[in-house]
Amino acid sequence: MPDTLPTTTPEELPPTLPYPVALNVRNSDLGIDESGNASRLNETHMVATLRSTVNPGTVFFTAINMRAMNATARGLIRVISQNPHEDGIGVETYAEFIELSDDAKGKIQRLLGGGGAAIPAPPASRNFATDQLAVQPVYQRSAPPSNDFQVTSTERNYFEPAPLRQYATPTSSTKFWGSLGVTAYVIAFLALVAFFPVGRDFELMVFGKILWIFERMWFWANNVGNVKLYNNS
């Protein structure tokens, strides 16, 4: 694994962002689902700070959260190299995009300010009362210009893995108290049924058959050696 990022020439690295952009990376095979920050970004490469150390060539599903634009760009990246920070907090990761939709590329261009036209502002609202009188209003409300970037509903051409699910195992005390609670509920139910004559008779019949079964089992367990087969002396 290279120890340093490829910084031989400035053109090799993406441009530096004015502020870090939050992102999330996931790899179900490695059990990685963590957040990080991207400090450099363009349509082909990015430099981000992650917590996990992985081998070069590892592929992550990445979601870049552009809060300033109220948009999210998703795609697949492949790790090229990693370099631990001097303070020991996080690993600087240099990666390339191997799958990125045109919509996500447009969002990155708008974030960098190098492309993507803003949505034109809606026309000013009309006052039909003054239009009927042919009077120019002194003050007319108009919608403020908005540069809200809409997320297009294009079909994704990459695979988005399901989020990782945690598996919880109950402790021994939880199992004990759970079993004790179920037993208490069963005893309370049988006591409630015994208040009714029909239910009491049914319970006595069931208990009688259970006692008869155990009685026969106890008898044959004590007399199994006295059994004589046919023509066997």
Backbone as CSV, one residue per row, in Angstrom:
resi,resn,N_x,N_y,N_z,CA_x,CA_y,CA_z,C_x,C_y,C_z
1,MET,0.850,-1.189,0.000,0.000,0.000,0.000,0.888,1.242,0.000
2,PRO,0.672,2.222,-0.889,1.482,3.425,-0.860,1.268,4.151,0.444
3,ASP,2.369,4.759,0.955,2.283,5.461,2.221,1.839,6.895,2.046
4,THR,2.006,7.450,0.861,1.643,8.842,0.641,0.746,8.941,-0.565
5,LEU,-0.029,10.020,-0.616,-0.900,10.254,-1.757,-0.073,10.725,-2.945
6,PRO,-0.568,10.503,-4.163,0.192,10.914,-5.351,0.154,12.427,-5.492
7,THR,1.119,13.109,-4.885,1.140,14.573,-4.902,2.341,15.104,-5.673
8,THR,2.764,14.385,-6.692,3.927,14.836,-7.451,3.615,16.122,-8.200
9,THR,2.411,16.230,-8.736,1.991,17.448,-9.427,0.612,17.829,-8.937
10,PRO,0.323,19.134,-8.826,-0.998,19.541,-8.336,-2.132,19.095,-9.232
11,GLU,-1.843,18.894,-10.538,-2.924,18.511,-11.449,-3.454,17.111,-11.177
12,GLU,-2.694,16.292,-10.475,-3.138,14.921,-10.244,-4.248,14.845,-9.198
13,LEU,-4.324,15.804,-8.291,-5.318,15.778,-7.234,-6.504,16.654,-7.610
14,PRO,-7.701,16.307,-7.118,-8.875,17.150,-7.379,-8.717,18.502,-6.699
15,PRO,-9.514,19.483,-7.103,-9.420,20.803,-6.463,-9.881,20.752,-5.018
16,THR,-9.319,21.630,-4.212,-9.668,21.693,-2.797,-11.021,22.362,-2.626
17,LEU,-11.870,21.776,-1.794,-13.190,22.339,-1.538,-13.071,23.489,-0.543
18,PRO,-13.956,24.478,-0.640,-13.898,25.593,0.325,-14.207,25.152,1.746
19,TYR,-14.947,24.063,1.900,-15.254,23.516,3.223,-15.440,22.012,3.065
20,PRO,-15.148,21.223,4.102,-15.310,19.760,3.982,-16.760,19.377,3.734
21,VAL,-16.944,18.338,2.934,-18.273,17.830,2.598,-18.442,16.463,3.247
22,ALA,-19.547,16.291,3.974,-19.798,15.016,4.654,-20.142,13.938,3.639
23,LEU,-19.726,12.711,3.920,-20.035,11.583,3.049,-20.183,10.325,3.901
24,ASN,-20.752,9.299,3.275,-20.933,8.001,3.917,-20.480,6.923,2.950
25,VAL,-19.688,5.972,3.449,-19.193,4.869,2.625,-19.671,3.558,3.218
26,ARG,-19.984,2.604,2.320,-20.474,1.309,2.772,-19.879,0.201,1.923
27,ASN,-19.562,-0.903,2.614,-19.123,-2.123,1.954,-19.637,-3.287,2.790
28,SER,-20.660,-3.981,2.299,-21.293,-5.050,3.074,-20.360,-6.228,3.285
29,ASP,-19.499,-6.534,2.324,-18.599,-7.676,2.468,-17.606,-7.463,3.602
30,LEU,-17.120,-6.233,3.778,-16.161,-5.930,4.840,-16.845,-5.476,6.120
31,GLY,-18.158,-5.299,6.096,-18.879,-4.843,7.282,-18.571,-3.401,7.646
32,ILE,-18.317,-2.562,6.647,-17.980,-1.155,6.882,-19.172,-0.289,6.519
33,ASP,-19.560,0.554,7.432,-20.619,1.546,7.214,-20.287,2.736,8.104
34,GLU,-19.590,3.723,7.550,-19.104,4.818,8.371,-19.191,6.135,7.612
35,SER,-19.038,7.223,8.361,-19.086,8.570,7.807,-17.677,9.130,7.726
36,GLY,-17.528,10.125,6.875,-16.240,10.787,6.698,-16.433,12.169,6.114
37,ASN,-15.320,12.782,5.715,-15.340,14.122,5.133,-14.443,14.145,3.918
38,ALA,-14.927,14.793,2.858,-14.154,14.949,1.630,-13.572,16.350,1.595
39,SER,-12.251,16.443,1.383,-11.578,17.737,1.301,-11.265,18.143,-0.132
40,ARG,-11.164,17.171,-1.035,-10.920,17.426,-2.459,-11.912,16.583,-3.263
41,LEU,-12.402,17.152,-4.353,-13.459,16.445,-5.095,-13.561,16.991,-6.500
42,ASN,-13.763,16.076,-7.442,-14.201,16.419,-8.789,-14.980,15.245,-9.352
43,GLU,-15.234,15.239,-10.671,-16.083,14.201,-11.255,-15.388,12.855,-11.405
44,THR,-14.078,12.794,-11.187,-13.341,11.541,-11.403,-12.647,11.027,-10.144
45,HIS,-12.199,11.913,-9.261,-11.459,11.498,-8.078,-11.922,12.294,-6.872
46,MET,-11.487,11.843,-5.701,-11.738,12.591,-4.476,-10.726,12.168,-3.418
47,VAL,-10.511,13.072,-2.449,-9.674,12.814,-1.282,-10.547,13.000,-0.054
48,ALA,-10.657,11.955,0.755,-11.548,11.982,1.915,-10.826,11.408,3.120
49,THR,-11.337,11.750,4.289,-10.826,11.219,5.547,-11.791,10.174,6.069
50,LEU,-11.326,8.925,6.218,-12.125,7.818,6.719,-11.487,7.277,7.996
51,ARG,-12.228,6.407,8.676,-11.717,5.800,9.909,-11.070,4.436,9.668
52,SER,-11.513,3.728,8.623,-11.045,2.362,8.388,-9.881,2.350,7.406
53,THR,-8.975,1.417,7.639,-7.859,1.182,6.729,-8.177,-0.046,5.882
54,VAL,-8.160,0.119,4.558,-8.505,-0.970,3.638,-7.392,-1.105,2.610
55,ASN,-7.479,-2.189,1.846,-6.504,-2.440,0.797,-6.844,-1.633,-0.449
56,PRO,-5.844,-1.278,-1.247,-6.126,-0.612,-2.519,-7.007,-1.499,-3.405
57,GLY,-7.914,-0.886,-4.101,-8.858,-1.610,-4.937,-10.183,-1.894,-4.276
58,THR,-10.308,-1.588,-2.975,-11.580,-1.796,-2.279,-12.628,-0.839,-2.838
59,VAL,-13.820,-1.357,-3.078,-14.913,-0.574,-3.670,-15.910,-0.226,-2.573
60,PHE,-16.318,1.029,-2.546,-17.314,1.508,-1.598,-18.481,2.114,-2.362
61,PHE,-19.691,1.910,-1.825,-20.827,2.710,-2.250,-20.802,3.998,-1.436
62,THR,-20.790,5.124,-2.108,-20.573,6.404,-1.451,-21.751,7.332,-1.689
63,ALA,-22.156,8.016,-0.622,-23.197,9.051,-0.698,-22.590,10.346,-0.184
64,ILE,-22.475,11.354,-1.058,-21.893,12.644,-0.719,-23.027,13.607,-0.403
65,ASN,-23.053,14.094,0.815,-24.134,14.966,1.278,-23.719,16.423,1.091
66,MET,-24.328,17.088,0.116,-24.047,18.497,-0.161,-25.131,19.335,0.498
67,ARG,-24.924,19.657,1.772,-25.959,20.360,2.533,-26.215,21.760,1.993
68,ALA,-25.187,22.414,1.500,-25.374,23.771,0.982,-26.298,23.797,-0.220
69,MET,-26.329,22.716,-0.992,-27.192,22.626,-2.162,-28.444,21.820,-1.892
70,ASN,-28.549,21.248,-0.691,-29.682,20.393,-0.353,-29.797,19.252,-1.366
71,ALA,-28.677,18.587,-1.621,-28.643,17.509,-2.606,-27.636,16.468,-2.158
72,THR,-27.770,15.271,-2.747,-26.880,14.151,-2.437,-26.443,13.490,-3.729
73,ALA,-25.163,13.261,-3.874,-24.605,12.558,-5.028,-24.163,11.167,-4.591
74,ARG,-24.584,10.148,-5.331,-24.270,8.762,-4.981,-23.508,8.093,-6.129
75,GLY,-22.594,7.214,-5.764,-21.832,6.488,-6.766,-20.915,5.477,-6.129
76,LEU,-20.106,4.812,-6.968,-19.145,3.813,-6.508,-17.739,4.374,-6.655
77,ILE,-16.932,4.194,-5.598,-15.540,4.631,-5.648,-14.627,3.436,-5.411
78,ARG,-13.389,3.545,-5.912,-12.374,2.518,-5.684,-11.158,3.177,-5.048
79,VAL,-10.724,2.615,-3.931,-9.600,3.179,-3.186,-8.314,2.969,-3.972
80,ILE,-7.547,4.056,-4.134,-6.251,3.981,-4.802,-5.121,3.879,-3.787
81,SER,-5.163,4.732,-2.766,-4.122,4.702,-1.737,-4.661,5.357,-0.479
82,GLN,-3.974,5.105,0.641,-4.342,5.681,1.922,-3.089,6.142,2.653
83,ASN,-3.263,7.173,3.479,-2.159,7.728,4.244,-2.678,8.147,5.607
84,PRO,-2.230,7.487,6.706,-2.712,7.876,8.047,-2.313,9.303,8.381
85,HIS,-3.202,10.017,9.073,-2.896,11.374,9.518,-1.845,11.342,10.627
86,GLU,-1.111,12.441,10.733,-0.067,12.509,11.751,-0.638,12.473,13.159
87,ASP,-1.853,13.027,13.345,-2.451,13.020,14.679,-3.078,11.675,15.030
88,GLY,-3.088,10.742,14.075,-3.634,9.418,14.339,-5.146,9.334,14.273
89,ILE,-5.800,10.421,13.889,-7.259,10.430,13.803,-7.656,10.366,12.332
90,GLY,-8.107,9.217,11.900,-8.567,9.062,10.534,-7.446,8.714,9.566
91,VAL,-7.877,8.297,8.369,-6.950,7.909,7.304,-7.321,8.699,6.058
92,GLU,-6.352,9.433,5.519,-6.584,10.188,4.289,-6.615,9.201,3.122
93,THR,-7.723,9.185,2.405,-7.976,8.186,1.364,-8.105,8.868,0.020
94,TYR,-7.346,8.402,-0.954,-7.418,8.892,-2.331,-8.134,7.824,-3.156
95,ALA,-9.241,8.199,-3.794,-10.077,7.228,-4.503,-10.548,7.816,-5.827
96,GLU,-10.963,6.916,-6.703,-11.500,7.311,-8.002,-12.928,6.807,-8.144
97,PHE,-13.728,7.551,-8.874,-15.106,7.146,-9.157,-15.095,6.128,-10.295
98,ILE,-15.717,4.976,-10.052,-15.849,3.974,-11.108,-17.279,3.898,-11.619
99,GLU,-18.206,4.496,-10.902,-19.606,4.532,-11.339,-20.217,5.808,-10.774
100,LEU,-20.607,6.715,-11.653,-21.182,7.995,-11.250,-22.142,8.455,-12.329
101,SER,-23.387,8.675,-11.944,-24.405,9.060,-12.918,-24.174,10.495,-13.377
102,ASP,-24.804,10.847,-14.507,-24.694,12.213,-15.021,-25.299,13.216,-14.054
103,ASP,-26.359,12.809,-13.374,-26.982,13.704,-12.401,-26.022,14.012,-11.257
104,ALA,-25.314,12.966,-10.750,-24.351,13.187,-9.674,-23.182,14.053,-10.152
105,LYS,-22.729,13.862,-11.401,-21.659,14.697,-11.928,-22.086,16.155,-11.999
106,GLY,-23.352,16.386,-12.403,-23.848,17.753,-12.455,-23.884,18.413,-11.085
107,LYS,-24.236,17.641,-10.067,-24.258,18.198,-8.709,-22.848,18.554,-8.249
108,ILE,-21.871,17.707,-8.562,-20.490,18.008,-8.180,-19.997,19.250,-8.904
109,GLN,-20.356,19.403,-10.184,-19.962,20.594,-10.925,-20.581,21.850,-10.322
110,ARG,-21.840,21.760,-9.917,-22.470,22.917,-9.291,-21.831,23.233,-7.942
111,LEU,-21.412,22.174,-7.210,-20.743,22.406,-5.936,-19.414,23.115,-6.143
112,LEU,-18.686,22.741,-7.187,-17.406,23.375,-7.474,-17.573,24.731,-8.139
113,GLY,-18.800,25.009,-8.643,-19.023,26.281,-9.317,-18.516,26.316,-10.731
114,GLY,-18.267,25.126,-11.301,-17.726,25.107,-12.654,-18.702,24.668,-13.697
115,GLY,-19.948,24.478,-13.375,-20.915,24.050,-14.379,-22.278,23.925,-13.787
116,GLY,-23.232,23.615,-14.627,-24.603,23.452,-14.179,-25.290,24.784,-14.037
117,ALA,-26.220,25.030,-14.889,-26.953,26.298,-14.841,-27.988,26.249,-13.755
118,ALA,-28.148,27.368,-13.080,-29.145,27.448,-12.021,-30.543,27.519,-12.607
119,ILE,-31.520,27.088,-11.867,-32.914,27.117,-12.314,-33.393,28.556,-12.334
120,PRO,-33.967,29.037,-13.438,-34.401,30.435,-13.494,-35.468,30.719,-12.463
121,ALA,-35.507,31.994,-12.013,-36.492,32.389,-11.020,-37.871,32.447,-11.655
122,PRO,-38.926,32.131,-10.918,-40.274,32.177,-11.469,-40.688,33.605,-11.759
123,PRO,-41.559,33.797,-12.722,-41.991,35.161,-13.056,-42.728,35.795,-11.895
124,ALA,-42.697,37.134,-11.886,-43.372,37.870,-10.832,-44.875,37.665,-10.908
125,SER,-45.502,37.603,-9.737,-46.944,37.390,-9.692,-47.690,38.632,-10.189
126,ARG,-48.826,38.419,-10.787,-49.623,39.508,-11.355,-50.747,39.895,-10.402
127,ASN,-51.090,41.163,-10.415,-52.197,41.689,-9.644,-53.335,41.955,-10.613
128,PHE,-54.312,41.042,-10.640,-55.381,41.146,-11.636,-56.310,42.333,-11.369
129,ALA,-56.373,42.806,-10.126,-57.216,43.967,-9.832,-56.687,45.216,-10.526
130,THR,-55.377,45.428,-10.457,-54.795,46.595,-11.134,-54.746,46.397,-12.647
131,ASP,-54.641,45.130,-13.105,-54.659,44.889,-14.548,-55.990,45.302,-15.152
132,GLN,-57.102,45.065,-14.445,-58.417,45.442,-14.952,-58.549,46.955,-15.079
133,LEU,-57.930,47.728,-14.164,-58.022,49.192,-14.185,-56.901,49.831,-14.979
134,ALA,-56.014,49.010,-15.502,-54.874,49.507,-16.270,-54.033,50.464,-15.454
135,VAL,-53.856,50.139,-14.183,-53.074,50.968,-13.276,-51.808,50.204,-12.907
136,GLN,-50.711,50.906,-12.995,-49.458,50.286,-12.599,-49.344,50.330,-11.085
137,PRO,-49.256,49.197,-10.397,-49.188,49.225,-8.940,-47.874,49.840,-8.462
138,VAL,-47.967,50.494,-7.318,-46.771,51.096,-6.729,-45.837,50.013,-6.193
139,TYR,-46.436,49.009,-5.549,-45.640,47.911,-4.993,-46.265,46.612,-5.436
140,GLN,-45.472,45.730,-5.949,-45.960,44.446,-6.449,-45.078,43.344,-5.897
141,ARG,-45.728,42.362,-5.263,-44.982,41.246,-4.708,-44.442,40.365,-5.823
142,SER,-43.302,39.871,-5.603,-42.705,38.929,-6.553,-41.952,37.876,-5.759
143,ALA,-41.931,36.696,-6.317,-41.243,35.597,-5.642,-39.747,35.836,-5.663
144,PRO,-39.055,35.658,-4.557,-37.598,35.870,-4.536,-36.911,34.869,-5.443
145,PRO,-35.812,35.294,-6.033,-35.094,34.336,-6.894,-34.589,33.155,-6.077
146,SER,-34.755,31.999,-6.640,-34.372,30.773,-5.936,-33.410,29.980,-6.796
147,ASN,-32.340,29.515,-6.165,-31.362,28.655,-6.832,-31.438,27.241,-6.300
148,ASP,-32.658,26.815,-5.997,-32.848,25.474,-5.462,-32.532,24.459,-6.549
149,PHE,-31.624,23.555,-6.253,-31.209,22.549,-7.223,-32.093,21.324,-7.062
150,GLN,-32.842,20.991,-8.065,-33.759,19.868,-8.018,-33.012,18.572,-8.316
151,VAL,-33.433,17.511,-7.687,-32.859,16.184,-7.918,-33.669,15.504,-9.007
152,THR,-33.048,15.214,-10.125,-33.773,14.588,-11.221,-34.045,13.135,-10.915
153,SER,-35.126,12.624,-11.445,-35.549,11.239,-11.190,-35.035,10.321,-12.292
154,THR,-33.724,10.303,-12.496,-33.139,9.405,-13.474,-32.935,8.033,-12.862
155,GLU,-33.036,7.021,-13.687,-32.877,5.657,-13.199,-31.422,5.388,-12.855
156,ARG,-31.186,4.831,-11.694,-29.827,4.552,-11.275,-29.266,3.367,-12.049
157,ASN,-28.033,3.529,-12.486,-27.386,2.442,-13.214,-26.281,1.805,-12.392
158,TYR,-26.364,1.937,-11.061,-25.410,1.280,-10.194,-26.168,0.587,-9.085
159,PHE,-25.505,-0.341,-8.442,-26.128,-1.138,-7.389,-25.926,-0.457,-6.040
160,GLU,-27.019,-0.229,-5.324,-26.953,0.357,-3.994,-27.213,-0.726,-2.962
161,PRO,-26.221,-1.097,-2.154,-26.424,-2.180,-1.192,-27.368,-1.761,-0.080
162,ALA,-27.992,-2.758,0.539,-28.877,-2.497,1.668,-28.049,-2.104,2.881
163,PRO,-28.599,-1.278,3.755,-27.840,-0.895,4.951,-27.567,-2.085,5.851
164,LEU,-26.465,-2.028,6.557,-26.075,-3.120,7.433,-27.022,-3.199,8.624
165,ARG,-27.402,-4.394,8.979,-28.315,-4.615,10.098,-27.574,-5.295,11.238
166,GLN,-27.778,-4.798,12.439,-27.137,-5.371,13.601,-27.962,-6.515,14.167
167,TYR,-27.261,-7.512,14.727,-27.906,-8.684,15.296,-27.720,-8.641,16.802
168,ALA,-28.828,-8.568,17.540,-28.778,-8.482,19.003,-29.044,-9.853,19.609
169,THR,-28.226,-10.231,20.593,-28.376,-11.503,21.301,-28.797,-11.228,22.736
170,PRO,-29.912,-11.817,23.220,-30.351,-11.555,24.600,-29.382,-12.160,25.603
171,THR,-29.251,-11.514,26.755,-28.385,-12.011,27.814,-29.068,-13.139,28.577
172,SER,-28.296,-13.804,29.450,-28.852,-14.910,30.237,-29.932,-14.432,31.198
173,SER,-29.729,-13.261,31.806,-30.752,-12.741,32.728,-32.041,-12.408,31.988
174,THR,-31.914,-11.881,30.758,-33.113,-11.579,29.966,-33.878,-12.858,29.638
175,LYS,-33.152,-13.916,29.261,-33.820,-15.196,28.971,-34.506,-15.750,30.217
176,PHE,-33.831,-15.663,31.382,-34.408,-16.206,32.618,-35.694,-15.478,32.984
177,TRP,-35.637,-14.155,33.043,-36.827,-13.405,33.426,-37.930,-13.509,32.376
178,GLY,-37.561,-13.667,31.112,-38.574,-13.883,30.089,-39.292,-15.209,30.273
179,SER,-38.548,-16.280,30.555,-39.160,-17.591,30.807,-40.019,-17.566,32.064
180,LEU,-39.529,-16.876,33.105,-40.300,-16.769,34.338,-41.608,-16.013,34.114
181,GLY,-41.560,-14.987,33.301,-42.787,-14.245,33.008,-43.796,-15.074,32.235
182,VAL,-43.318,-15.845,31.242,-44.233,-16.701,30.478,-44.868,-17.749,31.389
183,THR,-44.074,-18.358,32.299,-44.612,-19.355,33.226,-45.677,-18.744,34.141
184,ALA,-45.424,-17.532,34.624,-46.408,-16.876,35.495,-47.714,-16.601,34.749
185,TYR,-47.625,-16.193,33.508,-48.829,-15.939,32.720,-49.621,-17.222,32.485
186,VAL,-48.911,-18.343,32.238,-49.605,-19.623,32.026,-50.325,-20.058,33.297
187,ILE,-49.681,-19.931,34.459,-50.316,-20.310,35.727,-51.529,-19.430,36.005
188,ALA,-51.394,-18.131,35.739,-52.538,-17.239,35.955,-53.704,-17.594,35.034
189,PHE,-53.403,-17.992,33.790,-54.470,-18.369,32.854,-55.177,-19.639,33.312
190,LEU,-54.402,-20.637,33.776,-55.022,-21.875,34.253,-55.869,-21.622,35.499
191,ALA,-55.406,-20.735,36.389,-56.198,-20.406,37.573,-57.492,-19.698,37.198
192,LEU,-57.423,-18.853,36.196,-58.638,-18.165,35.758,-59.635,-19.139,35.139
193,VAL,-59.145,-20.094,34.339,-60.044,-21.082,33.733,-60.668,-21.971,34.805
194,ALA,-59.942,-22.233,35.904,-60.454,-23.114,36.955,-61.629,-22.504,37.709
195,PHE,-61.843,-21.219,37.586,-62.993,-20.589,38.245,-64.317,-21.023,37.621
196,PHE,-64.304,-21.474,36.396,-65.519,-21.901,35.704,-65.644,-23.416,35.820
197,PRO,-66.864,-23.938,36.078,-67.019,-25.405,36.254,-66.573,-26.204,35.044
198,VAL,-66.959,-25.746,33.853,-66.576,-26.488,32.646,-65.054,-26.493,32.493
199,GLY,-64.441,-25.351,32.694,-62.990,-25.292,32.573,-62.295,-26.102,33.638
200,ARG,-62.845,-26.101,34.882,-62.243,-26.880,35.956,-62.322,-28.374,35.651
201,ASP,-63.481,-28.835,35.141,-63.612,-30.258,34.787,-62.639,-30.643,33.679
202,PHE,-62.471,-29.752,32.708,-61.553,-30.054,31.605,-60.119,-30.140,32.118
203,GLU,-59.741,-29.222,33.001,-58.385,-29.253,33.540,-58.149,-30.512,34.376
204,LEU,-59.158,-30.927,35.192,-59.010,-32.145,35.993,-58.856,-33.372,35.108
205,MET,-59.601,-33.387,33.976,-59.488,-34.523,33.067,-58.083,-34.580,32.443
206,VAL,-57.582,-33.409,32.032,-56.248,-33.381,31.429,-55.187,-33.775,32.446
207,PHE,-55.268,-33.220,33.664,-54.297,-33.576,34.694,-54.375,-35.057,35.063
208,GLY,-55.610,-35.619,35.070,-55.753,-37.041,35.368,-55.078,-37.915,34.334
209,LYS,-55.231,-37.564,33.051,-54.584,-38.355,32.002,-53.060,-38.241,32.095
210,ILE,-52.567,-37.023,32.417,-51.115,-36.850,32.539,-50.581,-37.694,33.693
211,LEU,-51.310,-37.705,34.834,-50.881,-38.509,35.974,-50.928,-40.003,35.655
212,TRP,-51.956,-40.429,34.892,-52.053,-41.848,34.505,-50.880,-42.242,33.619
213,ILE,-50.482,-41.331,32.700,-49.351,-41.626,31.814,-48.069,-41.779,32.623
214,PHE,-47.841,-40.883,33.578,-46.623,-40.990,34.394,-46.676,-42.213,35.306
215,GLU,-47.886,-42.568,35.761,-48.002,-43.750,36.604,-47.646,-45.010,35.848
216,ARG,-48.123,-45.151,34.608,-47.800,-46.339,33.810,-46.315,-46.371,33.465
217,MET,-45.730,-45.178,33.174,-44.303,-45.135,32.867,-43.480,-45.575,34.085
218,TRP,-43.876,-45.153,35.273,-43.166,-45.534,36.495,-43.296,-47.038,36.766
219,PHE,-44.501,-47.595,36.496,-44.711,-49.029,36.714,-43.814,-49.850,35.802
220,TRP,-43.804,-49.549,34.486,-43.006,-50.337,33.552,-41.517,-50.092,33.741
221,ALA,-41.152,-48.911,34.260,-39.727,-48.670,34.522,-39.226,-49.554,35.652
222,ASN,-40.107,-49.879,36.627,-39.713,-50.725,37.741,-39.917,-52.217,37.477
223,ASN,-40.693,-52.574,36.429,-40.981,-53.988,36.163,-40.566,-54.418,34.768
224,VAL,-39.660,-53.666,34.142,-39.264,-54.035,32.793,-38.503,-55.356,32.787
225,GLY,-37.849,-55.713,33.897,-37.127,-56.980,33.945,-38.028,-58.175,34.159
226,ASN,-39.285,-57.994,34.539,-40.210,-59.097,34.774,-41.032,-59.453,33.548
227,VAL,-40.782,-58.777,32.425,-41.549,-59.055,31.210,-41.060,-60.368,30.614
228,LYS,-42.000,-61.281,30.291,-41.676,-62.565,29.676,-42.310,-62.636,28.314
229,LEU,-41.471,-62.890,27.312,-41.990,-62.996,25.960,-42.567,-64.396,25.742
230,TYR,-43.254,-64.579,24.592,-43.887,-65.853,24.280,-42.809,-66.917,24.086
231,ASN,-43.013,-68.123,24.761,-42.086,-69.259,24.694,-40.688,-68.861,25.155
232,ASN,-40.654,-67.926,26.101,-39.350,-67.502,26.633,-39.366,-67.738,28.144
233,SER,-38.588,-68.753,28.599,-38.594,-69.092,30.035,-37.377,-68.494,30.708
